[in-house]
Amino acid sequence: MNGRLFGGKTRKVAAVKGEPEAAAAKEPKPESKTAMLLRLAQTPEGVTNTAMKELTGWTKLGGFFNAAKKGGLELTRARENGDTTWRDLAKAE
C-alpha cells in the first residue's frame, strides 16, 4: 500500500496560523454597524431590537449576538414598552 486512501487521491490541508485565541479576540471595525450596536449596548440605556433593526437595516440580529459573545459582553434583556432592550451588565451599571 502506498499510504494513500480512497483511490490514491491526496488532499492538501492548510495549516492554521496564529493562536486560536487571537481569532476569537478579533474586534469589529470601529465604523461598522456591529461596532455601533456594541457601543450602544454598553450604555446605561442599552439598545432595543427595534433600534438595531432601524439603524442597520437587518431583519435578523444573530450577528450582533455572536459579536457580543466574542467581544466578551454579558448581555441582559429587559422588556420595556413592548420592545426588548439589551444592555451589557459589566458596562451599563
N, CA, C and O atoms as CSV, one atom per row, in Angstrom:
chain,resi,resn,atom,element,x,y,z
A,1,MET,N,N,0.853,-1.187,0.000
A,1,MET,CA,C,0.000,0.000,0.000
A,1,MET,C,C,0.890,1.239,0.000
A,1,MET,O,O,1.938,1.250,0.646
A,2,ASN,N,N,0.489,2.255,-0.703
A,2,ASN,CA,C,1.319,3.435,-0.867
A,2,ASN,C,C,1.010,4.561,0.118
A,2,ASN,O,O,1.541,5.661,-0.033
A,3,GLY,N,N,0.169,4.319,1.118
A,3,GLY,CA,C,-0.125,5.334,2.115
A,3,GLY,C,C,-1.259,6.271,1.729
A,3,GLY,O,O,-1.645,7.137,2.514
A,4,ARG,N,N,-1.784,6.105,0.550
A,4,ARG,CA,C,-2.885,6.953,0.106
A,4,ARG,C,C,-4.194,6.227,0.334
A,4,ARG,O,O,-4.273,5.006,0.196
A,5,LEU,N,N,-5.197,6.968,0.675
A,5,LEU,CA,C,-6.512,6.396,0.926
A,5,LEU,C,C,-7.489,6.815,-0.160
A,5,LEU,O,O,-7.280,7.816,-0.845
A,6,PHE,N,N,-8.540,6.052,-0.308
A,6,PHE,CA,C,-9.661,6.403,-1.168
A,6,PHE,C,C,-9.247,6.646,-2.618
A,6,PHE,O,O,-9.405,7.749,-3.142
A,7,GLY,N,N,-8.725,5.627,-3.248
A,7,GLY,CA,C,-8.444,5.704,-4.679
A,7,GLY,C,C,-7.158,6.423,-5.033
A,7,GLY,O,O,-7.012,6.867,-6.172
A,8,GLY,N,N,-6.235,6.554,-4.124
A,8,GLY,CA,C,-4.947,7.151,-4.424
A,8,GLY,C,C,-4.934,8.665,-4.447
A,8,GLY,O,O,-3.926,9.260,-4.828
A,9,LYS,N,N,-5.999,9.294,-4.059
A,9,LYS,CA,C,-6.037,10.764,-4.054
A,9,LYS,C,C,-5.511,11.295,-2.731
A,9,LYS,O,O,-5.779,10.724,-1.674
A,10,THR,N,N,-4.774,12.371,-2.792
A,10,THR,CA,C,-4.304,13.032,-1.578
A,10,THR,C,C,-4.911,14.419,-1.522
A,10,THR,O,O,-5.332,14.970,-2.540
A,11,ARG,N,N,-4.949,14.952,-0.374
A,11,ARG,CA,C,-5.545,16.266,-0.197
A,11,ARG,C,C,-4.602,17.110,0.642
A,11,ARG,O,O,-4.109,16.657,1.675
A,12,LYS,N,N,-4.353,18.328,0.203
A,12,LYS,CA,C,-3.538,19.261,0.977
A,12,LYS,C,C,-4.436,19.968,1.976
A,12,LYS,O,O,-5.549,20.379,1.648
A,13,VAL,N,N,-3.945,20.103,3.185
A,13,VAL,CA,C,-4.696,20.771,4.238
A,13,VAL,C,C,-3.898,21.990,4.663
A,13,VAL,O,O,-2.716,21.884,4.990
A,14,ALA,N,N,-4.542,23.140,4.658
A,14,ALA,CA,C,-3.875,24.372,5.054
A,14,ALA,C,C,-3.669,24.386,6.561
A,14,ALA,O,O,-4.557,24.005,7.324
A,15,ALA,N,N,-2.509,24.823,6.975
A,15,ALA,CA,C,-2.210,24.928,8.400
A,15,ALA,C,C,-2.895,26.161,8.965
A,15,ALA,O,O,-3.028,27.176,8.282
A,16,VAL,N,N,-3.320,26.071,10.193
A,16,VAL,CA,C,-3.943,27.198,10.878
A,16,VAL,C,C,-2.832,28.077,11.421
A,16,VAL,O,O,-1.962,27.613,12.158
A,17,LYS,N,N,-2.867,29.336,11.056
A,17,LYS,CA,C,-1.838,30.273,11.502
A,17,LYS,C,C,-2.308,31.019,12.728
A,17,LYS,O,O,-3.493,31.328,12.861
A,18,GLY,N,N,-1.394,31.306,13.612
A,18,GLY,CA,C,-1.709,32.107,14.792
A,18,GLY,C,C,-2.362,31.291,15.888
A,18,GLY,O,O,-2.605,30.094,15.737
A,19,GLU,N,N,-2.632,31.942,16.961
A,19,GLU,CA,C,-3.260,31.305,18.120
A,19,GLU,C,C,-4.774,31.325,17.961
A,19,GLU,O,O,-5.314,32.286,17.415
A,20,PRO,N,N,-5.471,30.295,18.421
A,20,PRO,CA,C,-6.941,30.302,18.336
A,20,PRO,C,C,-7.558,31.465,19.108
A,20,PRO,O,O,-8.595,31.996,18.711
A,21,GLU,N,N,-6.926,31.858,20.205
A,21,GLU,CA,C,-7.460,32.968,20.998
A,21,GLU,C,C,-7.403,34.278,20.224
A,21,GLU,O,O,-8.264,35.141,20.393
A,22,ALA,N,N,-6.391,34.427,19.376
A,22,ALA,CA,C,-6.249,35.667,18.604
A,22,ALA,C,C,-7.419,35.828,17.644
A,22,ALA,O,O,-7.908,36.941,17.453
A,23,ALA,N,N,-7.867,34.759,17.048
A,23,ALA,CA,C,-9.002,34.844,16.125
A,23,ALA,C,C,-10.280,35.170,16.880
A,23,ALA,O,O,-11.122,35.908,16.368
A,24,ALA,N,N,-10.444,34.641,18.077
A,24,ALA,CA,C,-11.653,34.889,18.857
A,24,ALA,C,C,-11.689,36.310,19.394
A,24,ALA,O,O,-12.773,36.856,19.603
A,25,ALA,N,N,-10.540,36.920,19.622
A,25,ALA,CA,C,-10.477,38.254,20.201
A,25,ALA,C,C,-10.576,39.355,19.145
A,25,ALA,O,O,-10.465,40.536,19.475
A,26,LYS,N,N,-10.782,38.987,17.896
A,26,LYS,CA,C,-10.865,39.970,16.824
A,26,LYS,C,C,-12.039,40.905,17.053
A,26,LYS,O,O,-13.164,40.459,17.280
A,27,GLU,N,N,-11.776,42.192,16.993
A,27,GLU,CA,C,-12.829,43.185,17.223
A,27,GLU,C,C,-13.356,43.688,15.880
A,27,GLU,O,O,-12.615,43.721,14.897
A,28,PRO,N,N,-14.630,44.079,15.830
A,28,PRO,CA,C,-15.169,44.608,14.580
A,28,PRO,C,C,-14.539,45.956,14.251
A,28,PRO,O,O,-13.997,46.630,15.127
A,29,LYS,N,N,-14.616,46.341,12.983
A,29,LYS,CA,C,-14.088,47.642,12.567
A,29,LYS,C,C,-14.818,48.742,13.327
A,29,LYS,O,O,-16.023,48.632,13.554
A,30,PRO,N,N,-14.113,49.802,13.726
A,30,PRO,CA,C,-14.750,50.863,14.520
A,30,PRO,C,C,-15.958,51.501,13.841
A,30,PRO,O,O,-16.884,51.933,14.527
A,31,GLU,N,N,-15.969,51.570,12.511
A,31,GLU,CA,C,-17.072,52.234,11.824
A,31,GLU,C,C,-18.177,51.265,11.401
A,31,GLU,O,O,-19.126,51.677,10.733
A,32,SER,N,N,-18.075,50.001,11.771
A,32,SER,CA,C,-19.051,49.006,11.326
A,32,SER,C,C,-20.373,49.119,12.098
A,32,SER,O,O,-20.430,49.697,13.184
A,33,LYS,N,N,-21.413,48.560,11.517
A,33,LYS,CA,C,-22.724,48.546,12.164
A,33,LYS,C,C,-22.667,47.746,13.458
A,33,LYS,O,O,-23.271,48.120,14.463
A,34,THR,N,N,-21.933,46.641,13.418
A,34,THR,CA,C,-21.816,45.802,14.607
A,34,THR,C,C,-21.139,46.553,15.736
A,34,THR,O,O,-21.588,46.487,16.880
A,35,ALA,N,N,-20.064,47.268,15.432
A,35,ALA,CA,C,-19.354,48.039,16.457
A,35,ALA,C,C,-20.270,49.112,17.048
A,35,ALA,O,O,-20.236,49.361,18.253
A,36,MET,N,N,-21.086,49.746,16.206
A,36,MET,CA,C,-22.018,50.769,16.687
A,36,MET,C,C,-23.030,50.156,17.659
A,36,MET,O,O,-23.322,50.745,18.700
A,37,LEU,N,N,-23.564,48.978,17.326
A,37,LEU,CA,C,-24.529,48.321,18.200
A,37,LEU,C,C,-23.891,47.887,19.515
A,37,LEU,O,O,-24.518,47.985,20.570
A,38,LEU,N,N,-22.658,47.410,19.461
A,38,LEU,CA,C,-21.963,47.004,20.686
A,38,LEU,C,C,-21.736,48.204,21.603
A,38,LEU,O,O,-21.873,48.095,22.821
A,39,ARG,N,N,-21.389,49.348,21.015
A,39,ARG,CA,C,-21.220,50.569,21.832
A,39,ARG,C,C,-22.541,50.969,22.484
A,39,ARG,O,O,-22.564,51.347,23.655
A,40,LEU,N,N,-23.637,50.888,21.735
A,40,LEU,CA,C,-24.951,51.241,22.283
A,40,LEU,C,C,-25.357,50.297,23.407
A,40,LEU,O,O,-25.959,50.729,24.390
A,41,ALA,N,N,-25.035,49.022,23.272
A,41,ALA,CA,C,-25.384,48.045,24.308
A,41,ALA,C,C,-24.611,48.304,25.597
A,41,ALA,O,O,-25.041,47.875,26.668
A,42,GLN,N,N,-23.488,48.993,25.512
A,42,GLN,CA,C,-22.670,49.276,26.684
A,42,GLN,C,C,-23.086,50.554,27.401
A,42,GLN,O,O,-22.487,50.913,28.415
A,43,THR,N,N,-24.106,51.247,26.889
A,43,THR,CA,C,-24.598,52.446,27.559
A,43,THR,C,C,-25.661,52.042,28.583
A,43,THR,O,O,-26.233,50.956,28.479
A,44,PRO,N,N,-25.932,52.901,29.569
A,44,PRO,CA,C,-26.984,52.580,30.551
A,44,PRO,C,C,-28.361,52.391,29.913
A,44,PRO,O,O,-29.176,51.626,30.428
A,45,GLU,N,N,-28.631,53.077,28.802
A,45,GLU,CA,C,-29.918,52.946,28.121
A,45,GLU,C,C,-30.015,51.647,27.341
A,45,GLU,O,O,-31.116,51.145,27.114
A,46,GLY,N,N,-28.882,51.093,26.927
A,46,GLY,CA,C,-28.872,49.879,26.131
A,46,GLY,C,C,-29.349,50.136,24.714
A,46,GLY,O,O,-29.402,51.280,24.264
A,47,VAL,N,N,-29.695,49.064,24.014
A,47,VAL,CA,C,-30.179,49.170,22.636
A,47,VAL,C,C,-31.355,48.210,22.478
A,47,VAL,O,O,-31.312,47.071,22.943
A,48,THR,N,N,-32.407,48.692,21.815
A,48,THR,CA,C,-33.603,47.877,21.629
A,48,THR,C,C,-33.525,47.111,20.304
A,48,THR,O,O,-32.770,47.478,19.403
A,49,ASN,N,N,-34.318,46.044,20.206
A,49,ASN,CA,C,-34.387,45.295,18.954
A,49,ASN,C,C,-34.833,46.198,17.805
A,49,ASN,O,O,-34.291,46.130,16.702
A,50,THR,N,N,-35.819,47.037,18.075
A,50,THR,CA,C,-36.327,47.943,17.041
A,50,THR,C,C,-35.251,48.907,16.583
A,50,THR,O,O,-35.093,49.133,15.384
A,51,ALA,N,N,-34.506,49.482,17.524
A,51,ALA,CA,C,-33.429,50.411,17.171
A,51,ALA,C,C,-32.346,49.711,16.355
A,51,ALA,O,O,-31.830,50.276,15.391
A,52,MET,N,N,-31.999,48.475,16.741
A,52,MET,CA,C,-30.983,47.739,15.991
A,52,MET,C,C,-31.420,47.533,14.551
A,52,MET,O,O,-30.621,47.699,13.630
A,53,LYS,N,N,-32.682,47.174,14.349
A,53,LYS,CA,C,-33.184,46.926,13.000
A,53,LYS,C,C,-33.251,48.214,12.194
A,53,LYS,O,O,-32.943,48.211,11.002
A,54,GLU,N,N,-33.650,49.319,12.828
A,54,GLU,CA,C,-33.734,50.605,12.124
A,54,GLU,C,C,-32.345,51.139,11.762
A,54,GLU,O,O,-32.146,51.656,10.663
A,55,LEU,N,N,-31.389,51.014,12.683
A,55,LEU,CA,C,-30.045,51.547,12.446
A,55,LEU,C,C,-29.258,50.762,11.406
A,55,LEU,O,O,-28.446,51.328,10.675
A,56,THR,N,N,-29.500,49.461,11.342
A,56,THR,CA,C,-28.687,48.614,10.472
A,56,THR,C,C,-29.397,48.139,9.210
A,56,THR,O,O,-28.748,47.823,8.214
A,57,GLY,N,N,-30.730,48.088,9.248
A,57,GLY,CA,C,-31.465,47.529,8.128
A,57,GLY,C,C,-31.534,46.010,8.175
A,57,GLY,O,O,-32.059,45.382,7.255
A,58,TRP,N,N,-31.007,45.412,9.245
A,58,TRP,CA,C,-31.022,43.961,9.397
A,58,TRP,C,C,-32.415,43.506,9.815
A,58,TRP,O,O,-33.112,44.209,10.547
A,59,THR,N,N,-32.810,42.340,9.351
A,59,THR,CA,C,-34.063,41.748,9.808
A,59,THR,C,C,-33.807,40.694,10.876
A,59,THR,O,O,-34.680,40.409,11.697
A,60,LYS,N,N,-32.612,40.118,10.864
A,60,LYS,CA,C,-32.224,39.140,11.876
A,60,LYS,C,C,-31.011,39.680,12.616
A,60,LYS,O,O,-30.147,40.325,12.021
A,61,LEU,N,N,-30.951,39.417,13.907
A,61,LEU,CA,C,-29.936,40.048,14.752
A,61,LEU,C,C,-28.891,39.071,15.291
A,61,LEU,O,O,-28.171,39.403,16.233
A,62,GLY,N,N,-28.797,37.894,14.720
A,62,GLY,CA,C,-27.851,36.894,15.199
A,62,GLY,C,C,-26.406,37.363,15.156
A,62,GLY,O,O,-25.620,37.014,16.037
A,63,GLY,N,N,-26.045,38.141,14.155
A,63,GLY,CA,C,-24.676,38.660,14.046
A,63,GLY,C,C,-24.295,39.536,15.228
A,63,GLY,O,O,-23.155,39.502,15.693
A,64,PHE,N,N,-25.243,40.315,15.709
A,64,PHE,CA,C,-24.997,41.161,16.878
A,64,PHE,C,C,-24.696,40.307,18.101
A,64,PHE,O,O,-23.760,40.596,18.846
A,65,PHE,N,N,-25.483,39.257,18.313
A,65,PHE,CA,C,-25.297,38.422,19.497
A,65,PHE,C,C,-23.995,37.629,19.428
A,65,PHE,O,O,-23.339,37.427,20.449
A,66,ASN,N,N,-23.616,37.178,18.230
A,66,ASN,CA,C,-22.334,36.498,18.074
A,66,ASN,C,C,-21.178,37.445,18.358
A,66,ASN,O,O,-20.219,37.069,19.031
A,67,ALA,N,N,-21.261,38.675,17.847
A,67,ALA,CA,C,-20.202,39.656,18.087
A,67,ALA,C,C,-20.126,40.025,19.564
A,67,ALA,O,O,-19.034,40.215,20.099
A,68,ALA,N,N,-21.277,40.128,20.228
A,68,ALA,CA,C,-21.291,40.449,21.658
A,68,ALA,C,C,-20.616,39.339,22.454
A,68,ALA,O,O,-19.864,39.606,23.391
A,69,LYS,N,N,-20.884,38.111,22.082
A,69,LYS,CA,C,-20.278,36.970,22.776
A,69,LYS,C,C,-18.766,36.957,22.560
A,69,LYS,O,O,-18.006,36.766,23.510
A,70,LYS,N,N,-18.326,37.158,21.319
A,70,LYS,CA,C,-16.895,37.174,21.021
A,70,LYS,C,C,-16.212,38.360,21.684
A,70,LYS,O,O,-15.043,38.276,22.061
A,71,GLY,N,N,-16.938,39.468,21.829
A,71,GLY,CA,C,-16.376,40.664,22.444
A,71,GLY,C,C,-16.380,40.627,23.964
A,71,GLY,O,O,-15.881,41.550,24.609
A,72,GLY,N,N,-16.937,39.573,24.540
A,72,GLY,CA,C,-16.930,39.428,25.989
A,72,GLY,C,C,-18.030,40.183,26.713
A,72,GLY,O,O,-17.954,40.358,27.929
A,73,LEU,N,N,-19.051,40.635,25.996
A,73,LEU,CA,C,-20.151,41.334,26.641
A,73,LEU,C,C,-21.063,40.334,27.346
A,73,LEU,O,O,-21.280,39.226,26.854
A,74,GLU,N,N,-21.586,40.728,28.483
A,74,GLU,CA,C,-22.575,39.938,29.207
A,74,GLU,C,C,-23.906,40.660,29.075
A,74,GLU,O,O,-24.210,41.565,29.852
A,75,LEU,N,N,-24.693,40.259,28.094
A,75,LEU,CA,C,-25.939,40.957,27.806
A,75,LEU,C,C,-27.045,40.532,28.749
A,75,LEU,O,O,-27.173,39.364,29.115
A,76,THR,N,N,-27.838,41.517,29.130
A,76,THR,CA,C,-29.042,41.260,29.894
A,76,THR,C,C,-30.215,41.796,29.076
A,76,THR,O,O,-30.075,42.763,28.328
A,77,ARG,N,N,-31.365,41.156,29.228
A,77,ARG,CA,C,-32.539,41.510,28.439
A,77,ARG,C,C,-33.621,42.050,29.361
A,77,ARG,O,O,-33.843,41.528,30.453
A,78,ALA,N,N,-34.294,43.105,28.904
A,78,ALA,CA,C,-35.419,43.665,29.648
A,78,ALA,C,C,-36.520,44.047,28.661
A,78,ALA,O,O,-36.252,44.634,27.612
A,79,ARG,N,N,-37.757,43.707,29.009
A,79,ARG,CA,C,-38.895,44.114,28.188
A,79,ARG,C,C,-39.372,45.474,28.678
A,79,ARG,O,O,-39.760,45.628,29.836
A,80,GLU,N,N,-39.339,46.457,27.785
A,80,GLU,CA,C,-39.754,47.814,28.131
A,80,GLU,C,C,-40.605,48.376,26.998
A,80,GLU,O,O,-40.178,48.387,25.844
A,81,ASN,N,N,-41.781,48.833,27.318
A,81,ASN,CA,C,-42.681,49.456,26.343
A,81,ASN,C,C,-42.918,48.571,25.120
A,81,ASN,O,O,-42.974,49.065,23.994
A,82,GLY,N,N,-43.057,47.282,25.341
A,82,GLY,CA,C,-43.335,46.362,24.243
A,82,GLY,C,C,-42.149,46.027,23.373
A,82,GLY,O,O,-42.322,45.411,22.321
A,83,ASP,N,N,-40.953,46.406,23.769
A,83,ASP,CA,C,-39.752,46.110,22.988
A,83,ASP,C,C,-38.686,45.529,23.921
A,83,ASP,O,O,-38.714,45.780,25.126
A,84,THR,N,N,-37.770,44.773,23.383
A,84,THR,CA,C,-36.704,44.173,24.172
A,84,THR,C,C,-35.473,45.066,24.129
A,84,THR,O,O,-35.011,45.450,23.055
A,85,THR,N,N,-34.949,45.392,25.299
A,85,THR,CA,C,-33.742,46.202,25.414
A,85,THR,C,C,-32.611,45.316,25.892
A,85,THR,O,O,-32.774,44.518,26.815
A,86,TRP,N,N,-31.447,45.469,25.244
A,86,TRP,CA,C,-30.248,44.700,25.583
A,86,TRP,C,C,-29.207,45.633,26.170
A,86,TRP,O,O,-28.945,46.705,25.626
A,87,ARG,N,N,-28.610,45.221,27.289
A,87,ARG,CA,C,-27.557,46.003,27.948
A,87,ARG,C,C,-26.417,45.070,28.345
A,87,ARG,O,O,-26.629,43.896,28.647
A,88,ASP,N,N,-25.206,45.617,28.337
A,88,ASP,CA,C,-24.045,44.886,28.841
A,88,ASP,C,C,-24.001,45.075,30.345
A,88,ASP,O,O,-23.911,46.203,30.829
A,89,LEU,N,N,-24.063,43.993,31.079
A,89,LEU,CA,C,-24.082,44.075,32.545
A,89,LEU,C,C,-22.844,44.765,33.111
A,89,LEU,O,O,-22.954,45.566,34.040
A,90,ALA,N,N,-21.690,44.469,32.573
A,90,ALA,CA,C,-20.435,44.997,33.105
A,90,ALA,C,C,-20.312,46.502,32.927
A,90,ALA,O,O,-19.818,47.185,33.825
A,91,LYS,N,N,-20.751,47.037,31.786
A,91,LYS,CA,C,-20.551,48.460,31.490
A,91,LYS,C,C,-21.746,49.337,31.804
A,91,LYS,O,O,-21.571,50.525,32.075
A,92,ALA,N,N,-22.952,48.796,31.778
A,92,ALA,CA,C,-24.156,49.618,31.903
A,92,ALA,C,C,-24.467,50.005,33.338
A,92,ALA,O,O,-25.245,50.930,33.569
A,93,GLU,N,N,-23.887,49.331,34.289
A,93,GLU,CA,C,-24.240,49.619,35.697
A,93,GLU,C,C,-23.622,50.883,36.223
A,93,GLU,O,O,-23.836,51.239,37.382
